[in-house]
């Protein structure tokens, strides 16, 4: 078994595909509908499989990655390319080998994006669907607070890295006001000041004016009427609840507990 080891970046994965064909190694063994037992892609630090004949360390190369992606653009539909990009936002290590083999199969066999009998295509597609489901939930569950300077703040901590694919939604919906959506788990966010969206990070998160554990703004920075609105929202949320029809299990299915710490009505 040949194991490719890469740096965990998308450029690294695409470089691995390029090198695999350049070295004329395992891609020739790939067939639609099955995994190749002869090739795996692991991130640095992952445990090697018990039966490993050869390890190839991939050196990320932007030019190689660009050429592979350009080749994919010629062979796959826009939707298939989007699913590949979306699946990568899952940040799941279990994606590496299926995505690697999927892309290799595309170059050997053509567009297999709709062949869900293929184990790699199915794995990549299912992971992409999980990311898109998280994207939808983020749009539903994000709660903003208004600061005294008029900026709206929301803190999130999604399972997958979905901020890049939800920002356009908020830019379109709230294009007349400044806002910041910050991912506490990944330590970055996007700030919109009325014209453009800017990716932001903080050198020292201990100095940020909000609590990363629950997303709450410091009391002295909260706008004068925002606390009132939060209290009104909690009251409304409780008022519309019909106790006789309460279904905690259904609520947890629709609104998983991991989102609660950042939701006004749950705090």
C-alpha positions in Angstrom: 0.0 0.0 0.0 1.2 3.5 -0.9 0.4 6.3 1.5 0.5 9.9 0.4 1.1 12.3 3.3 0.2 16.0 2.8 0.0 19.2 4.9 -3.8 19.2 5.3 -4.5 22.0 2.8 -6.5 21.9 -0.4 -3.5 22.8 -2.4 -1.7 19.9 -0.8 -4.5 17.5 -1.8 -4.5 18.7 -5.4 -0.7 18.5 -5.5 -1.0 14.9 -4.3 -3.3 14.1 -7.3 -0.8 15.7 -9.6 2.1 13.8 -8.2 0.3 10.5 -8.2 -0.2 10.7 -11.9 3.3 12.1 -12.5 4.8 9.2 -10.7 2.5 6.8 -12.6 1.6 5.0 -9.4 -1.8 3.8 -8.0 -4.4 5.8 -10.1 -4.2 3.2 -12.8 -5.8 0.6 -10.5 -8.9 2.7 -9.8 -12.2 1.5 -10.9 -15.7 3.1 -10.6 -17.6 1.6 -7.7 -14.7 0.5 -5.5 -12.0 1.9 -3.3 -8.4 1.4 -4.2 -6.6 -0.6 -1.5 -3.3 0.6 -3.0 -3.5 4.3 -2.2 -4.4 6.5 0.7 -4.1 10.2 1.5 -3.3 11.0 5.2 -2.6 14.4 6.8 0.6 14.9 8.6 0.3 13.5 12.1 -2.2 10.8 11.2 -1.3 7.2 12.2 0.0 5.2 9.3 -1.9 2.0 8.4 -0.5 -1.3 9.6 0.4 -2.5 6.1 2.2 0.4 4.5 4.7 -0.5 1.7 5.7 3.0 0.8 5.2 6.6 2.1 5.3 9.6 -0.2 5.4 13.0 1.3 3.6 15.6 -0.8 5.1 19.1 -1.0 2.3 21.6 -1.7 2.7 23.4 -4.9 0.3 26.2 -6.0 1.0 25.7 -9.7 0.4 22.0 -9.6 -2.8 22.6 -7.6 -3.9 25.2 -10.1 -3.4 22.8 -13.0 -5.3 20.0 -11.3 -8.2 22.4 -10.5 -8.3 23.7 -14.0 -8.5 20.2 -15.3 -11.4 19.5 -13.0 -13.2 22.5 -14.3 -13.0 21.0 -17.8 -14.3 17.6 -16.7 -16.9 18.4 -14.1 -20.1 20.5 -13.9 -20.2 23.7 -11.8 -22.4 21.9 -9.2 -19.9 19.0 -8.9 -17.0 21.4 -8.4 -19.1 23.2 -5.7 -19.7 20.0 -3.9 -16.0 19.2 -3.8 -15.3 22.7 -2.4 -18.1 22.4 0.1 -17.0 19.0 1.3 -13.6 20.4 2.0 -15.1 22.9 4.4 -16.1 19.9 6.6 -12.5 19.7 7.9 -13.0 16.0 8.4 -9.9 13.9 8.1 -12.1 11.0 6.9 -12.7 13.0 3.7 -9.0 13.0 2.6 -8.7 9.6 1.0 -12.2 9.5 -0.7 -11.7 12.9 -2.2 -8.2 12.1 -3.3 -9.5 8.9 -5.0 -12.6 10.6 -6.4 -10.5 13.3 -8.2 -8.1 10.7 -9.5 -11.0 8.7 -10.9 -12.3 11.8 -12.6 -9.1 12.3 -14.5 -9.0 8.6 -15.4 -12.6 7.9 -16.2 -14.4 11.3 -16.7 -17.3 12.8 -14.8 -18.5 10.3 -12.2 -20.1 12.8 -10.0 -23.6 11.2 -10.3 -22.4 7.6 -9.9 -23.5 7.2 -6.3 -22.7 3.5 -6.5 -19.1 4.5 -6.3 -18.0 4.5 -2.6 -15.8 7.6 -3.0 -18.4 9.7 -4.8 -21.0 8.8 -2.2 -18.6 9.6 0.7 -17.7 13.0 -0.7 -21.3 13.8 -1.6 -22.6 12.8 1.8 -20.0 14.9 3.6 -20.9 17.9 1.4 -24.5 17.5 2.3 -23.6 17.6 6.0 -21.8 20.9 5.5 -24.8 22.3 3.5 -27.1 21.3 6.3 -24.9 23.1 8.8 -24.9 26.1 6.5 -28.7 26.2 6.6 -28.8 25.9 10.4 -26.3 28.8 10.8 -28.6 31.0 8.7 -31.4 30.1 11.1 -29.7 30.2 14.4 -27.3 33.1 14.3 -28.3 35.8 16.8 -27.0 39.4 16.6 -26.4 41.9 19.4 -26.1 45.6 18.7 -23.2 47.6 20.0 -23.4 51.3 20.9 -21.5 52.2 17.7 -24.2 50.5 15.7 -22.3 47.4 14.8 -24.1 44.1 15.0 -22.2 41.1 16.5 -22.8 37.4 16.3 -20.5 34.7 17.6 -20.8 31.1 16.3 -19.0 27.8 16.7 -20.2 25.5 14.0 -19.0 21.9 13.5 -17.9 22.7 10.0 -16.2 25.7 8.5 -19.3 27.2 7.0 -18.7 31.0 7.3 -17.3 31.3 3.8 -20.6 30.0 2.3 -23.0 31.9 4.5 -21.5 35.4 4.3 -23.1 36.3 1.0 -26.5 35.6 2.6 -25.9 38.1 5.4 -24.4 40.6 3.1 -27.5 40.6 0.9 -29.9 40.6 3.8 -28.1 43.2 6.0 -26.4 45.4 3.5 -27.4 48.6 5.2 -25.7 48.1 8.5 -22.3 47.1 9.8 -21.9 43.6 11.3 -19.3 41.1 12.5 -19.8 37.3 12.5 -17.0 35.6 14.4 -16.2 31.9 14.5 -14.9 31.2 18.1 -13.9 27.7 17.2 -11.6 28.7 14.3 -10.6 32.1 15.6 -11.6 34.3 12.6 -14.6 36.1 11.3 -16.0 38.4 8.7 -16.7 42.1 9.1 -19.0 44.1 6.9 -18.8 47.9 7.1 -21.3 48.8 4.5 -19.4 48.3 1.3 -17.3 45.1 1.4 -16.8 42.0 3.6 -13.4 41.7 5.3 -11.9 38.6 6.9 -10.7 39.5 10.4 -8.7 37.8 13.1 -7.6 39.0 16.6 -4.0 38.8 17.7 -5.1 38.4 21.3 -8.6 37.0 21.9 -8.4 37.8 25.6 -8.9 41.5 24.7 -12.0 41.1 22.5 -15.0 42.9 23.8 -17.2 39.8 23.9 -17.3 36.5 25.7 -16.3 33.7 23.4 -18.0 31.1 25.5 -21.5 32.6 25.0 -21.0 35.4 22.5 -22.3 38.1 24.8 -21.0 41.7 24.3 -19.6 43.5 27.3 -22.4 45.2 29.1 -20.8 48.7 28.7 -20.6 48.2 24.9 -24.2 46.9 24.4 -26.5 49.5 22.9 -29.1 51.1 25.2 -32.1 49.3 23.8 -30.5 45.9 22.8 -31.0 44.4 26.2 -34.6 45.4 26.1 -35.0 43.7 22.7 -33.3 40.6 24.0 -35.7 40.5 27.0 -38.7 41.0 24.7 -37.5 38.2 22.4 -37.2 35.8 25.4 -40.7 36.7 26.5 -42.1 36.2 23.0 -40.3 32.8 22.7 -41.9 31.7 26.0 -45.3 33.1 25.2 -45.7 31.2 21.9 -44.8 27.9 23.6 -47.9 25.7 24.1 -46.9 23.5 27.0 -49.4 20.8 26.1 -47.7 20.4 22.7 -44.1 20.5 23.9 -41.9 17.9 22.3 -38.3 18.1 23.6 -37.0 15.4 21.3 -38.4 17.2 18.2 -36.9 20.5 19.4 -33.5 18.9 19.8 -33.7 17.5 16.3 -34.6 20.9 14.8 -32.4 23.0 17.2 -29.5 20.9 18.4 -28.2 21.7 21.9 -24.7 22.7 20.6 -26.2 25.9 19.2 -28.0 27.0 22.4 -25.1 28.8 24.1 -25.2 31.5 21.4 -29.0 31.8 21.1 -30.7 34.7 22.9 -33.9 32.7 23.6 -31.9 29.9 25.3 -29.9 32.1 27.7 
